[in-house]
Amino acid sequence: MIEVLLKKIAYLVDKIRVKLFRFEEQVFEKKYNLTTIKHERGSTKKEYRGYAPTPIRILKLTLERININENDIFIDIGSGKGRVIIFAALYNFRKVIGLELIKEFHEDAKLNIERFKLSENIRDKIELVNDDVCNYVINDDTTIFYFANPFSIQIYSKVFDKIYNSYINNKRLIKIIIYRPVLLVKLYIEKIEWLRLIDVIEDNTIMYGKDYQVHIYEINEK
Ligand SMILES: C[S@@+](CC[C@H](N)C(=O)[O-])C[C@H]1O[C@@H](n2cnc3c(N)ncnc32)[C@H](O)[C@@H]1O
């Protein structure tokens, strides 16, 4: 009897949590004049995931927590409709790059950037690239890499090799940010000797909590 009641309460709490989450995201979208909420299927390749945005609250928490310096170059790998790029551009990065596979999402990102009405000098920091990460050549100056579950572990491992090669070409402080890392990705990164986990960000409000963790890794310069 108690068990059934507890299950019902847990179910209700979960429903409220989802409703609050959606409401907050809609309020943010209206406030910032964006259309980045809608989840959409992307590539038909099974290794590539579709579009879903990082929640604005989590994004702001993350950008406030990493120590940014004016030489940092930020890239969102799988930038979708541009939400992360727009907010990152408001911070002290030298340059902000959005790399997106799907042309339609890439075009949506351009429209969102226009609608957000960024000042000209901030907009000039943004570069949008419409390409598959597997073809993309990583710039040896890029320092902060952001991933929000864009693809499978097989693709991650190719991209991480590219990041490491770029590090060897130009040794610098690199940070890798993973939003909601799935277990396989966490285990994979744990085994990488050249990276170490330096921070875990989570929001403890009812609608986020541990579900929405962000892991931050840094080059392990041993
Ligand atoms: C979950 S969404 C994240 C969007 C955005 N980064 C955010 O957090 O709001 C992942 C995005 O990665 C893109 N993507 C998937 N595979 C990719 C690839 N191989 N190269 C570039 N982008 C890719 C998808 O099309 C999708 O827009």
The ligand as a Tripos MOL2 file, in Angstrom:
@<TRIPOS>MOLECULE
LIG
   27    29     1     0     0
SMALL
NO_CHARGES

@<TRIPOS>ATOM
      1 C1         22.0450   17.2140  -28.9370 C.3       1 LIG1
      2 S1         22.3080   18.4320  -30.1780 S.3       1 LIG1
      3 C2         23.1780   19.6960  -29.2740 C.3       1 LIG1
      4 C3         22.9420   21.0880  -29.8010 C.3       1 LIG1
      5 C4         23.7030   22.2000  -29.0870 C.3       1 LIG1
      6 N1         25.1010   21.8620  -28.9240 N.3       1 LIG1
      7 C5         23.1290   22.4960  -27.7190 C.2       1 LIG1
      8 O1         23.6800   21.9760  -26.7420 O.co2     1 LIG1
      9 O2         22.1520   23.2350  -27.6140 O.co2     1 LIG1
     10 C6         23.5840   17.6210  -31.1030 C.3       1 LIG1
     11 C7         23.8410   18.2290  -32.4680 C.3       1 LIG1
     12 O3         24.9900   17.5850  -33.0320 O.3       1 LIG1
     13 C8         24.8180   17.4910  -34.4370 C.3       1 LIG1
     14 N2         25.7170   16.4450  -34.9560 N.ar      1 LIG1
     15 C9         25.5340   15.0970  -34.8850 C.ar      1 LIG1
     16 N3         26.5380   14.4560  -35.5060 N.ar      1 LIG1
     17 C10        27.3900   15.4220  -35.9630 C.ar      1 LIG1
     18 C11        28.6080   15.3720  -36.7020 C.ar      1 LIG1
     19 N4         29.1320   14.2200  -37.0960 N.pl3     1 LIG1
     20 N5         29.2160   16.5440  -37.0100 N.ar      1 LIG1
     21 C12        28.6930   17.7430  -36.6300 C.ar      1 LIG1
     22 N6         27.5100   17.8400  -35.9440 N.ar      1 LIG1
     23 C13        26.8750   16.6990  -35.6130 C.ar      1 LIG1
     24 C14        23.3170   17.1540  -34.5640 C.3       1 LIG1
     25 O4         22.8390   17.4260  -35.8780 O.3       1 LIG1
     26 C15        22.7110   18.0490  -33.4810 C.3       1 LIG1
     27 O5         22.3180   19.2960  -33.9920 O.3       1 LIG1
@<TRIPOS>BOND
     1     1     2 1
     2     2     3 1
     3     2    10 1
     4     3     4 1
     5     4     5 1
     6     5     6 1
     7     5     7 1
     8     7     8 2
     9     7     9 1
    10    10    11 1
    11    11    12 1
    12    11    26 1
    13    12    13 1
    14    13    14 1
    15    13    24 1
    16    14    15 ar
    17    14    23 ar
    18    15    16 ar
    19    16    17 ar
    20    17    18 ar
    21    17    23 ar
    22    18    19 1
    23    18    20 ar
    24    20    21 ar
    25    21    22 ar
    26    22    23 ar
    27    24    25 1
    28    24    26 1
    29    26    27 1
@<TRIPOS>SUBSTRUCTURE
     1 LIG1         1 GROUP 0 **** ****
